[in-house]
Amino acid sequence: MSDAHAPLETLPRSLKILLGTALLALAAFPFVGTDYYLQMVTRMMILAIFAMSLDLLQGVTGLVSLGHAAYFGVAGYALAFLTPPGEPVSLWWTLPAAVGMSAFLALIIGFLVVRTHGIYFIMVTMAFAQMVFYVFFDNKALGGSDGIYINFKPEAVLFDLENKKVFYFFTLALMVLVYVFLRRLLWSPFGRALAGIRVNEHRMRALGYSTFSHKLAAFTLAGALAGLAGFLWGAQSGYVNPELMGFHMSAHVIMMVILGGMGNFAGAIIGAFSFEYLLHVFKDLPSIGAFNLGKHWQLWMGLFIVALVILAPRGILGLLAKLLTGKEKGHD
């Protein structure tokens, strides 16, 4: 893998300052933003957690999964099934239960798929995710194609998640914790082993590493973190349906990771925010004569990402690092 296309694992100090300023802006946003934008930014932060979970696989370990949305959707459904129709359910046991279900599903699927490589891995992950999708889509007992409503947000006792600002700060705190955890993991012996597997798995095996167990652990952890995002999505939206675990959702999160830049996790956050913002921009494009520009937002999004990959292989994060330092490679 050439250095120009390698994940940007370290960041220049100027970019770190910029990201710190953005975090402060997020912390201050609820005091100036309307409820609509508060909900929108909360959704962006949930998707940022989802994107970081995939970046652990795609950016760090080199495993491109087209079925990552399965674990996202399963956790949302877990919250829906665990929440009674007439009262809220405790956050403190439903959150670990939902995340545990996603992790267990990822462990089972991962045990079967991480033995494959390249295009076979991509296709098998998509196949398993589609199986999970149709289990829920075709089964009325699981909500069918109509999905399930969640009438109450989980009850935390110590704070009220029904309050939009409280839920915002709860999501912000989890996003920061996930980022800090994954950054620490990246520079741990386990994280360096995953990076080595991405670069040359055969050499890692020759050095005595069990690449299967490392990839399975990464796959399971990524599924668990995707479940955390899915739980928050279900709690915020109050509704889950099979589309949450469909191919399009998996494709969207891949585009978020590519858009932001792989391998640093800050790029996944930037990618999630950028993707959602661009989605709204492209959907709101006007009509020119009989041609509705906004209706074809996928086309403009695709062209934008293709152009970005050609002009800035490291995504928006790498482009910012290059602009701020005048160098292609950042440093701590």
N, C-alpha and C positions, 0 to 999 in steps of 0.2 A: 504493500500500500504506500503510495507516495505521500511525502510530508504535506503537500498542498491539500490532499484529500483526507488527511488523518484527523480524527476528532480533536477539537481544541480543548484539552484537558485543563490547562491553566490559563489564567486571564491576566492582562496587564492591570496595573493599579488604577489607572484612569477609568477603565471599564468597571472595575469593582466599585469605585466611587459612584459611577453612574447608576449601577444596579442598586447600591445602597440608597441612593436618592429616590429611585423608583419605589423601593420598599417603603420609605417614609411617606411617599405620595399615596401609596395604597393604604397605609395606616390612617392617613388624614382624610381620605376620600369620603367615608361615610358622613363626615360632618359638613360636606359641601354638596354631595351628589343627591339626586332625587332617588326615590324608591326604585324607579325603573332601571336606572343605571347602576344602582346598588345591586340589584338582582343580576344584571348582566355581568358586572365585574366578578360577583360571587361565582357565577357559572364559569367564567374564564379561569378563576383560580382552581375550581374543581377539575376542569380539563387540563390545567397545568400539572396537577398531581397525576392524572391519567397519563399525560405525555411523559412525565419523568419516569413513570413505571415502565413504559415501553423503551425509553432511552437506556435503561439498565440492560435491556436485551439487545436493542439495535445498535446503540452508540458505543456501549462498553464491551459487550460480549460478541457482537457481530452477528446476532441472530435476528433475522427479519421475520416477524410474525404477522400473518394476515388474519389472525383469529383472536387478537388481544382483547377485543371488545366483549368476548364471552364472559370473562371474569368481572368486567365492569358491570355488565347487565345482571349477572347472577347475584351480586351483592345487593343491587337495587331491589331485585325480586325477593331476596331474603328479608329485607326490611319490610316489604309489603306483606309478606306472609306472617311475619312475626308481630306486626302491628294490629291489634284488635280493631274492629270497626268503630267502637264507641269510646275509646280512650287511648291516650299516648302510651308508649312503651319505653322502658328505661334505656337510655343511651348506653349505659355502662356495660350492659351485657349484649345488647343487639349489635353494637359496633364490632366488638371482637368476634361475635358469632358470624356476622355477615362476611367480615374479612377472612375468617377461618374457612368459611365455605368456598370462597374464591380461591384461597390458597390450596385447599384440598383438591378442588377441580383442576387447578394448574399443576399440582403434583401428579395427579393421575394422567392427565394429558401429556405433561412434560415427560413422564417416564417412557412414554411411547414415541414421542416426536423428537426428543433431543438426540436420538440415535441416528437420525437422518441429517443430511447436510444440503446446503445450497437450495436449489429450486425445490427439491423434495421436501425440505423442512418448511418452506413457505407454503406449499400446496397442502401438506398434511395439517398444518395449523389452521388453515382456512377450512379444510374439510371438517375437522372436529368442531370448530366454531359454528359452522353451518348446521351440524347435527344438533348442537345445543339450541341454536336458533329455532329449528323446526320442532324440537321437543316442546318448546313453550308456545310457538306459533300455532301448532295444530292441536294443542291440548286445552280444552275448555276449562278443565279443572285447575290449570295453571294460568288462567286468564285469557288464553287464546290470543288472537290477533288484536283484540280490543285492549289488552293490557289490564293493569290493576291500579286503582287509586289508593293513595296513602293519605288518610284523612288528618293525621296529626304528625308533627315533627317529633322526634324522640325527646323524651323528658330527661333533662340533665340534672334537675334539682338545684344545683349550684348556680345555674344561669338558664335563661329562657330562650331556647332556640326558635320559638315562634316569633321573637323579635328579630326583624330583618338585620339590624345592625349587629346584634349579638351573634347571629348565624354567620354574618360576614366576617367578624373578627375570629370566630371559631375556625372557619375555613382558612382564613389567612394564617392563623397559628399552625394549623396542620400542614399547610403548604410549605411554610418555612421549616417546620420540623422534618418533613420528608426530604426537603432539599439538603438540610444539614446532615441528616442521616446518610443520604446517598453520597454526598461529597466525602464524608468520612469513610464510607464503604469503599469508594473509588480508590482511595489511597491506602487502604488496608491491604495486608497480604492477599486476602481473598479477592479484592478488587483488582489488584495488579495481576493476579492469576487469570481473571476474566479478560483483562486487556491483552494478556499474552495469548489466550485462546483465540481472540479476535485476529491477532496478527499472524499467528502460526500455531494451529492446534497440534499438528504433528510434532513440532519441536517441544511443546509443553508436555505431551505424552512421553516423549523420549527423556525428558527431565524428571519423570516420575510422578507427574500430576495426574490425578484422576479427572480427566476433562469431562467425563460423563456426569460425575457427581457435582462438579462445579457448575456445569450448565444447568443441571436439574435444579440446584439450589437457587440459581439466578432466575430461572423460569418460574419457580414457585414463589419467590419473593416478589417478582414483578407482577404475578397474578394477585398476590395479596394486596399490593399497593393499588393496583387497578380496582380491586374490590373496595378499598377505602374511598376512592373517587366515586365509584358507583353508588355506594351507600349515601354519600353526601349529595349526589345528583338526585337520588330518589327522595331524600329528605327535603331538599330544596324545592323540587318541582311538584312533589306530591303525586307523582304518576310514573309508572314504568310500563314499557311495552317491549315486545321482542326486537324492535328496531335498535334498541340500546346494545344488543349483542350481535347485530348483523354486520355484514361485510362492509357496508358504507361507514359504519362507526369505526371499524378497524382501519379502513383506508384514511379516514379523516385524521386519526391520531398519528398515523405514519407521516402524513403531510405536515402535521404540526412539528414533529421531531425534525424532519428535513428542513422545514422552513426556518426554524430557530437555530439549528446547528446541533450536531450530535456530540455526545461524549462529555458534556460539562454539566448537564441538568439545568443550568441557567438558560441554556439555549432552548430546552423543552418548554420552560415557562414562557420565554419570549415568543416561541412558536405558537403556543396555545393562545396567548393574547392576540398575536398578530393574525392568526387564522380566523378567530372569531370576529375581530374587527373588520378584516377584509371581507369576510362572509357578509356582514351587514352592508358594507360599502357596495359590493358587487350586486347584492340583491336589490339595492335601492337605485340601481342605475335606471335611467329613463328609457322610454321607448323611442326608437327612431323610425317613424312611419309605422309600418305593420310589424317591425321587428322589435321584440321586447328584450332589451339588453339584460335586465335583471333576471329574467326567467332562465337565462343561460349562464348563471353565475359560476357553475362548475367549469365551464370553458375558460372564463377569465381567470379563475383561481388556478387552473391547471397551467395556463400560459404563464402566469406570474411565477409559479413555483419552478417551471422549466427554465425560465429566464434567470431566476435567482440561482439555481443549481449551476447553470453555465457560467454566470458572472461571478458568483460567490459560492464556491463549493462547500464552504464551512457554514453557510447559512447567515442569517442576520447577525448572530453573535460574532461570528468570524469577521463579517464585514465591519461591524462596529469596532472590533479590536484593531483591525487594519487601519480604519480611519483615525482612530484615536492615537495610535502609536506610530503609524507610517511604516509598520513592518507586518509581514505576513504571519509571523509566529509570536504569540504573546508569551509573557514570562511573569512569574510571581515577583 
